[in-house]
Amino acid sequence: MSIITISRGSFSKGKEVAEKVGAKLGYDCLAREVLLEASKEFNVPEIKLLRAIHDAPSILDRFGYKKDRYITFIRSAILQHFKKDNVVYCGLAGHFFVKNIPHVLKVRIIADLEERVKSEVEREGISRKEALQIIRQDDEERRKWSEHLYGINSQDPSLYDLVIHIKEMSTDDAAQVICETVALESFKTTPESQQAVEDLAVAAQVKAALMDFRPDVDVVASGGLVQIHTAALLVKGEGLVSDIEAIARSVDGVKEVRVGVKPMDISG
């Protein structure tokens, strides 16, 4: 039992590989479904969620919580699936949310630029020049997105356990390699690693529940204990703590809540 995340550039056949892996292993294969679920649960248009995990942040995003709000909702939806185990996720952001979980096999699928351009030309019926511009812009958006949110480049191979180049290797071969790799002992779920995923899922749900009330909170969960840290004016601190605790306790899996409040520096 394991989790597989597949990261890829546009038109690199990563989705096709993911579907074949899911079929071979009998795992759920998820991509857009997660956005649809998050859209329904948090009452946010799907297109806004899609742009949140694709488009690079604007200057306004850097000073607000709009994009972070949507990312929080997506993280919560993804982790609800991950805690069930036996999942292949082929979409943006998945590997970021579970980067320290040992039973997650993180895969990067790459393809030659010319092959990607050819696929875009055939699909959209556009010129090579137009296709090349679209792909380069898409790659740049994804790079800026990951650097803004996590300070890392999603194309960095060190982020992944396995990097597969789709060229001489077919998508069937790539799927076979992934299936054989995830069967290794090091990627099998343990009680400890399962608990770690469940803790991440609870923390994500609490963060999502608090997002419209207090977007600046940091949330950590461990075995039902949820610790929340936020900044607040002293005069609002006591009431704020009570409100945060009430919201957090409404989330399934939360047994105890501790809130730490630090006074804001308003000296200017």
Summary of the structure (lengths in Angstrom):
residues: 268
radius of gyration: 20.1
end to end distance: 52.7
largest distance: 65.1
contacts: 845
relative contact order: 0.15
helix: 54%
strand: 17%
